[in-house]
Amino acid sequence: MFTGCDKEEMVPESKLPGAIQTYITTHFPGNPITQMTEEKDFLKKSYEVFLDGGFQLDFNNKNEIASIEGTTELPDSVIPSEILVYVAENYPNNVITDWELDDKNQQIGLDNSLDLEFTMADVFLRIDN
């Protein structure tokens, strides 16, 4: 019989997979890592990485970015270009502070507390409450 074996632990930067290190240095070069945790769920590992500047990055078990939360504007390089255009045209006085993938869509958060939902093909769906 299997029992839950979720385990979360702090890990040193040296244990961070190369794909995650590359993502961080590419998109957040001026934001050093301040803390990392590795979550083990049976044989799968995921990572939660905190960066200087108020950013939290969550990576799935394939070491792919799953969500980014920020206290300030996210770098344009982490947001699909079609979504950037949509926000610039429809919310010119706001910036994107959060981005997340869910099962079938992606969601962004603006600095005015609005959440916008888009398809995986970057097509606007709705304002999410």
N, C-alpha and C positions, 0 to 999 in steps of 0.2 A: 504494500500500500504506500502511495506517495503522500507526503505531507507538504505543505507550503514551505518553500525554502528560499523565500525572498531574503536577500541580504544586501545591505547597503553599507559601504565603507569608504572612508577617505582614502585616496590613492595619490601617490606622488606623480608629478608631471611626467616623469620618465616611464610610467606605466600606461600613459595615454597612447592609444593606437595612432600610427602615422597619419592615417587619413584625417583624423580629428585634428591633430597638430597642424597639418597642412591647411585645413579649413580655417582654423583660428588665425594662423599667420597671414593667410591670404586676405581675409575679410576684416580682421580686427588687429592689424599690426601694431597699433598704439595702445592696446589694452592687454596687459599681461594677465596671465591666469592667477587668480587669488585662491581658488579652492576647487577641488574636483572630488566627485564621488562616483563610485562604480556600483551599479546595482546588478546583482546576480539573481536571475529567476530560472532555476534549474540550470540548463546549459547556456542560457542567453545572458549576455552582458549589455547593459546600456550605461551611458555616462551623462552626468550633469556637471557642467563646467561653469564656474563663476569667473567673470573677468572684471578687472579694474574698470571703473566707469559705469558700473551698475548694469552689466549685461549677464543674463543667465542663458546658457545654451544647453539644450537637451539633444542627445544623440541616441538613435535607436540601436538595436542589436546588430545592425549591419554597418554601424559607424556612420550613418547618414544623419544629417541635421533633421530634427523633428519639430523643434520649436525654439524661438528666440524671444526672450523678454528683455526689454530695456527700460531704463528710467529716462532715456533721451532718445533721439532719432537713431534708427538703425542705419547702417551703411547701405547705400543704394545697391551695392553688389550682392546683397543677400536677398533682395526682393526681385521677383521676375519683372522684366521691363514693362510688360503690358499692365501690370498692376501699378507700377510707378506712374505710368502715363495716366491711368484712370484716376488715381489719387490727385495728381497734379492738376488735372482738368476739373475734377468735381469737388476737391477739398484743397484749394490752393493755399489756404492759410494754416494747414495742418501738416503734421509729419507722422510717419509710421514708427511706432514704438514697440510693436509686437508682431510676430509672424508665427503661424502654427499650421502644421499638417494634421488633418484628422483622417478618418477612414476614406472619405471620397473627395474631400475638398480642402481648401486652404483658407485660413482666416488671418486677417490683419487687424491690429488695433491702432487707432489713431490717438494723438495726444489730447483729443477732445472727448475721449472715452467711448467713441463709436467703434464697433466691431463690424468689419465688412467681410462677407464671405464670397469666395471665388471658386470656380471649378479648378480642376487640376490643369486645364488648358488656359487658365488665367482670365476666364470670362466672369464678369460680375454677376452674382446671383441675388444678393440681398444684404440689407443691414441686419445684423444679428443682435438680438437683445439678450 
